[in-house]
């Protein structure tokens, strides 16, 4: 799957990750979508490194979407933790 496929999946998974993660996240929808793209790529890397699966085969594979969602949730949680520590 090309980088464009990962970007499309990341946009969708970023919105889902924001809905799943409890609490208010800082940043708007653009930040959330960018975090989703990064999370999808991180999820693909985790799937390849840890489980040895090839998530680059098909766009409509359920495993690809699942790992993209897991990666997006991880990145959104890290973002929430990192931005929540700052006090203005």
N, C-alpha and C positions, 0 to 999 in steps of 0.2 A: 504494500500500500504506500502511496506517495505521501509526502509531507502535507499536501493539500487535504488528503483524507484524514490525517491526524488533526489538522486544524479544524475541519468540520466536526469531527467527533468531539474535540476539545471544547468547541463553542457550546455544544449541547450539554456535555458533561459538566461544564463550569456552572451553567444555570441549575442543573440538578444538584450539584454539590452544595451550592449556596442554599438551596431549599432544604437539603438534608441536614446540614451542619446547624446545630442550635445556636441561638444568640445572634446579636447584630454584628455583622462584619463591616469593617471600615472599607471604604472605597465604593465606587459605583458599579454599574453593570459592566462597563468597559474593563475595569480591573478584574471583575469576576470572570469575564469571558477570557481574558488573557491568562488568568490563573488556571482556567479550565484547559486551555491549550497546553500550558506547561505541565499540568497534571496528567493529561492524556499521554504526553510524551514520557513523563516519569513512569506512569503505569505500564506503558509498553516496555520501557527499559527494565522495570522490576520483573515483569512477566518473562522477559528474555533471560535475564541474569539469574533469577532465583529458580524459576520453574522450568527453564529451558524450552519454553514454548515459542513458536514463531507466530507472533501476532501481526505480522506484516503481510499475511496471505490474502485475506479478504476483508472488504469493508463491512460486510453484513454478518461477520462472525460474532456470535454472542460473547465469546471469550475476549475478543478485542474491546468490545463495549464495556464489559465488566471490569477489565483491568484499567481502562481509561477512567471509569467512574471511581475506582479505588484510588488511583493516582490523583485525580482531581480533588477528592475528599481530603487526602493527605496534604496536598498543597494548600487548600483553603484553610485547613486546621492550622498549619504552620503560619500562614498569613495572619489568621485571627490572633494567634498567640503572639506573633511578632509585633503587630500593630496595637494590640491591646495593652502592651506593657508601657507604651509611651503615654505620658501625662502632659497635657498642655497647661 
